[in-house]
Structures are given as C-alpha cells and as structure tokens.
C-alpha cells in the first residue's frame, strides 16, 4: 500500500509538473504568437480600410477635378455679362413682363438689401401674385433660360390645383446676381460711376 501510494503521489506530482510546463510553454511561446497574429490581422484590416478610403478619396478628388474643369470650361465659354444692381428698376420691369407672358398676375414686388460678394453682388427679390398652376410650370421652364443671372430660392403655392379657378396665389423668392460696383469701376471708372449714381 505504501509503495502504491508513493507511486500515485509521484505520478500526480509529475502530471502537475507537466501541466505547469505546458502552461509555461503556452504563456511563453504560443500566446505571444497568437497575440502577434491577432495584432497583424487587425493591422491588416486597418490597412485594407485605409487603402479603400484612399481609393474612394482619389475617385472623389478626380470627380471633383473633372467637375471643376467642366465648370471652368462652361464659364470660359459663357457670354453672360452681369448687370449693375443700380439697374434694379429695369430688372423688376423685365420680371413683371416675363410673369405677364406666363399669364401670371403680379400683385407685389419687394427688393431686399444688396449683399456684396467676392465676385458679384446678390440682390434678393420677392414677387407675390396670382395665376393658374399650369402657368407656374411654364414660368419655371423659361425662367433660367431668360434670366441666366438669377435663381429661384423658394417657391410657395397656395390653393387647390384641382380647382381651375385661376386665382391660386404664389410667392417666389429670387436672387439676382449683379455685377459688383468694384468690378464695374475697375473696368470703366467714369462710366460705371455714372451708372451707379443713376446718371445716363
């Protein structure tokens, strides 16, 4: 019995030592390798993500450059000449005539403060009136081609399109891009100064 117990004790101690050796080997050799593989896998995923982002940025940059070149080409080919904001009455009269051609009745026209920009001045113009809904589509269709230096910022239509009463109310908020007084003076000091002061 004593001999058997001693052998079992030795076997248990040996098994314990083997287990400790295995744990030590895992901690010293296997675990660092696994951790390094994990780090490398994470770094590889991050690198692939960065590469994808770089590719997308390159595509976006190329598209932006193409768009910029297209806009510059259009601008170079454009013959549009901005008018002075001093001619606001002439512009309002032109707008009123265009609304009339579209069979839209103008009830009120309001002009806002002129905002000075780097390349041009911006003049807000609000027009309120009445007319059939179908004529609003005609107005929008021909507005940009008729007034290339203006844009529609906001449009409000009040009424029931199902009722052909012809009295539907509208409100258009427009922006007129006018020539900057500084640019006009740089081109023709004497003439531009007279135009700004209203002398013709």
C-alpha atoms as one frame of an Amber mdcrd trajectory, in Angstrom:
protein
   0.000   0.000   0.000   2.729   2.391   0.900   4.545   1.752  -2.329   1.382
   2.212  -4.392   0.537   5.473  -2.627   4.046   6.695  -3.226   3.831   5.940
  -6.932   0.487   7.685  -7.205   1.924  10.683  -5.396   4.844  10.759  -7.785
   2.549  10.395 -10.814   0.346  13.235  -9.580   3.378  15.411  -8.978   4.691
  14.577 -12.435   1.343  15.384 -14.008   1.313  18.673 -12.168   4.779  19.482
 -13.397   3.754  18.601 -16.942   0.728  20.834 -16.646   2.818  23.691 -15.309
   5.346  23.154 -18.074   2.577  23.179 -20.669   1.134  26.373 -19.229   4.569
  27.950 -19.157   5.229  26.888 -22.748   1.843  28.319 -23.803   2.462  31.566
 -21.949   5.997  31.972 -23.250   5.656  30.629 -26.794   2.086  30.048 -28.041
   0.262  33.002 -26.512   2.692  35.652 -27.849   2.448  34.099 -31.298  -1.374
  34.143 -31.176  -1.369  37.718 -29.907   1.023  38.735 -32.669  -1.198  37.049
 -35.253  -4.168  38.917 -33.802  -2.294  42.232 -33.953  -1.158  41.541 -37.513
  -4.717  40.626 -38.547  -6.053  43.861 -37.017  -3.329  45.912 -38.666  -4.076
  44.203 -41.994  -7.783  45.081 -41.675  -6.923  48.679 -40.788  -4.531  48.878
 -43.734  -7.173  47.493 -46.100  -9.734  50.001 -44.740  -7.269  52.884 -45.202
  -6.464  51.676 -48.705 -10.180  51.591 -49.543 -10.674  55.081 -48.113  -7.697
  56.364 -50.089  -9.117  54.847 -53.269 -12.513  56.431 -52.602 -10.873  59.795
 -51.893  -8.900  59.553 -55.115 -12.091  58.810 -57.039 -13.888  61.679 -55.309
 -10.991  64.035 -55.949 -10.877  63.032 -59.608 -14.627  63.602 -59.918 -14.330
  66.992 -58.224 -11.479  67.978 -60.531 -13.490  66.888 -63.562 -16.454  68.935
 -62.329 -14.215  71.940 -61.695 -12.753  71.719 -65.187 -16.268  71.426 -66.637
 -17.457  74.479 -64.703 -14.376  76.439 -65.733 -14.952  75.467 -69.356 -18.596
  76.479 -69.155 -17.645  79.754 -67.529 -14.990  80.430 -70.155 -17.486  79.703
 -72.930 -20.261  81.704 -71.306 -21.082  85.114 -72.750 -23.201  86.140 -69.744
 -22.428  89.671 -68.555 -23.716  90.702 -65.147 -25.644  93.930 -64.930 -25.257
  96.541 -62.212 -27.577  96.432 -59.196 -28.211 100.120 -59.877 -30.486  98.932
 -62.708 -32.907  97.280 -60.283 -35.935  99.069 -61.746 -35.097  97.749 -65.203
 -34.749  94.218 -63.823 -38.079  94.418 -61.962 -39.776  95.635 -65.125 -38.285
  92.718 -67.066 -39.508  90.255 -64.445 -43.000  91.755 -64.468 -43.140  91.420
 -68.252 -41.984  87.790 -68.048 -44.652  86.979 -65.441 -47.233  88.600 -67.704
 -46.055  86.500 -70.669 -46.565  83.426 -68.467 -50.120  84.625 -67.700 -49.281
  85.221 -64.054 -50.513  88.389 -62.382 -48.061  90.204 -60.125 -49.531  91.837
 -57.013 -46.380  92.933 -55.216 -42.617  93.129 -55.780 -40.129  93.663 -52.978
 -36.372  94.021 -53.237 -34.063  93.313 -50.311 -30.694  94.610 -49.204 -27.863
  94.137 -51.662 -25.247  91.714 -50.358 -21.706  92.328 -51.559 -19.861  89.155
 -52.585 -16.330  88.420 -53.716 -17.252  88.062 -57.394 -20.689  89.667 -57.579
 -23.432  91.357 -55.599 -26.590  89.465 -54.654 -29.990  91.182 -54.741 -32.992
  89.386 -53.132 -36.278  89.919 -54.996 -39.658  88.646 -53.736 -42.635  88.535
 -56.085 -46.194  87.793 -54.934 -49.133  87.269 -57.263 -51.865  85.003 -58.666
 -52.325  82.639 -61.561 -53.195  79.086 -62.685 -50.982  76.253 -61.512 -50.100
  75.139 -65.027 -48.626  78.570 -65.729 -46.199  78.173 -62.849 -44.600  75.271
 -64.713 -44.282  77.475 -67.784 -42.666  80.159 -65.653 -40.117  77.770 -64.126
 -39.350  76.213 -67.509 -38.384  79.508 -69.098 -37.053  81.424 -66.116 -33.449
  80.158 -66.086 -33.033  80.488 -69.852 -34.477  84.004 -69.797 -32.661  85.211
 -66.691 -29.344  83.381 -66.599 -28.088  85.617 -63.788 -30.943  84.752 -61.425
 -32.085  81.745 -59.403 -35.269  80.660 -57.607 -34.536  80.234 -53.910 -38.050
  79.447 -52.680 -41.485  78.956 -54.220 -44.795  78.896 -52.347 -48.109  77.987
 -53.995 -51.384  78.462 -52.149 -54.618  76.999 -53.466 -56.200  73.826 -54.783
 -54.719  72.619 -58.095 -57.865  70.549 -58.727 -59.923  73.729 -58.966 -59.298
  75.647 -62.175 -60.195  78.983 -60.642 -57.062  80.698 -61.899 -56.710  82.599
 -58.629 -54.087  80.420 -56.938 -51.623  82.581 -55.078 -47.865  82.296 -55.443
 -44.773  83.694 -53.810 -41.366  83.486 -55.466 -38.158  84.362 -53.644 -35.461
  85.092 -56.218 -31.797  86.040 -56.181 -30.299  88.340 -58.793 -26.525  88.082
 -59.217 -25.427  91.558 -60.197 -22.041  92.955 -61.132 -20.062  94.253 -58.195
 -19.557  98.003 -58.167 -15.845  97.381 -57.574 -15.604  95.291 -60.732 -17.531
  97.892 -62.719 -15.250 100.685 -61.512 -12.200  98.579 -62.365 -13.435  98.118
 -65.932 -14.660 101.634 -66.632 -14.266 104.148 -63.784 -16.056 107.081 -65.392
 -18.961 105.254 -66.984 -19.510 102.897 -64.064 -19.587 105.756 -61.553 -22.319
 107.465 -63.570 -24.332 104.237 -63.823 -24.136 103.581 -60.078 -25.277 107.146
 -59.381 -28.107 106.773 -61.878 -26.658 109.196 -64.450 -27.023 108.046 -68.083
